[in-house]
Amino acid sequence: MIPAAAPPARCLRGRVMKFGRFDEQGRVFFGIVEGDTVEELDGSPFAEWRKAGRRHALAALKTLVPCIPGNFYCAGLNYLAHIEWGNQRKGKNTKPPEKADVGYRSNNALIATNETIVIPADSPGPVQYEGELVAVIGKKAKNLSEAEALSCVLGYTLGNDVSERTWQGEDRTLWRAKNCDTFKPMGPFIATGLDPMALTISVNVNGGKVNEYTTDKMLFSAQHYIAQITKYMTLWPGDVIWLGTDNATLPDLKHGDVCEVVQRDIGVLRNPVVREGA
């Protein structure tokens, strides 16, 4: 087992702190979000940091994807409700998985909150949202037990696993279905001190709530996924693990929609939707 490193400076377990990554006229930095202000940091929450003594209005900054992961993992079929919805939609009888299923996504698909999801012009559809909790790794980890698993987590953010369902049925590797440019909104911030198995995630489309679920419904816990991954692969600071959805993902997303994934402590991941060429 790789020895546990010291936690990032002043990232206190049990205390909710929100880290963000921001752009101010081309200058990129991390900061701590406090209401509608940002306290700029010297350094990174993935290493050592200190407060730089500069405060900014949140509205004056461009909020970026909170980290660019070296490795981008995802949980497959991790909620019974999502499996049942898929069976209804497809007329199938997919059984719940007997073991945790780990997949991958592409950094190329990442966009930040307020950036636009673009549906390719030749997409036959439907294109659908999947609002998810995302674990953000804070320190190097290998061969962790489930009891130790959360010790490597910096905090949690939100993801929208946008999916093109016709291509999902056609492409063995899901290369287009899940990884088109803009299909992976993530953010807005990384919140520390949360219990990943006791959170409520909701999704709004055009201001109306279309789904809400609690993370205690996971078939395999965040701890289980982290422990399983570290049996075979080293986790590194900035890696992310998207933990699945129980969304019955209706209505389908269309040109002109605005989709929001919401969690009280993390914030609102908000993205407009356009169709290419529309």
Helices and strands as residue ranges (DSSP letters): E 18-24, E 27-34, E 37-43, E 49-57, G 58-60, E 62-63, E 72-76, H 80-90, E 101-104, G 107-109, E 110-111, E 117-119, E 127-128, E 131-137, G 149-152, E 153-160, E 163-164, H 165-170, E 184-191, E 200-205, E 208-214, G 215-217, H 222-232, E 240-242, E 258-263, E 267-275
